[in-house]
Amino acid sequence: MFLIILYRFSTNLHTPMYFFLANFSFLEICYILTITPKMLVNILSDDKTITLCGCALQMFFFLILASTECYMLAAMAYDRYYAICQPLLYNVIMSRNTRFKLILGSWIIGLTVAAIQTPLTFYLPFCGPNKINHFYCDIPPILALACTDTQLNEIATFIIVLCLIVGAFLLTMVSYMQIIRTIVKHHSTAGMKKSFSTCTSHLIVVAIFYVSGSVMYLRPKLSYGTDVDKFLSLMYAIIAPLLNPFIYSLRNIDVKYAVTKMICNMKITE
């Protein structure tokens, strides 16, 4: 939220990179709000129930946001590729129209995945006990409750996740391989240090999100419901979104400058 406010009121952050970061911050806020409030209610109260409709809605919005994040991370890597590898053409290629298309495309992919997976999961019969061995409504723990064959669901989930996570991960890594190649080939030692610093924060988020998500979904049903599942879900659904403001903001010189300038302007106004 803080990065969104800075982007809105600080002119030195009106660049393609910070446009993506502002949208990414908004996505992460929605992501956390989908899971955390209900999780805290369950922890603090004796009533740990959720209606079938509520569970379906939570899964639907979670899938939209998680799937959108996959390709938004890829879009951010694409942005960094042109910023470092094609700096003279960067502002031409990453025009306002291109940026909006990349963001809109990410949201359309997320909506499509959620519209397919949520009905496919909740059309299954659940005979009980309807106790979810998880802290939110996710596909694997819900499939574990079904009292019928879920092979079709598992195949559909595997194919969608393979295309979604692995596809976005490959696009991201191709961009960064080209970035590293360009940095090593053309930049000075000082330039290499600055460029690697810019990309390191993005790579940290990519590693946490893609690796934990892949391990969670690309495996057989028999291993669902373990404590490892909860830890992996915690990593990509709670920990990564909470770390992002610190990773992107506190390590960034432009953001520090914008914060300092905003504080000074507030003091002058007072």
Disulfide bonds with the S-S distance in Angstrom:
Cys55-Cys137 2.06
Cys127-Cys147 1.87
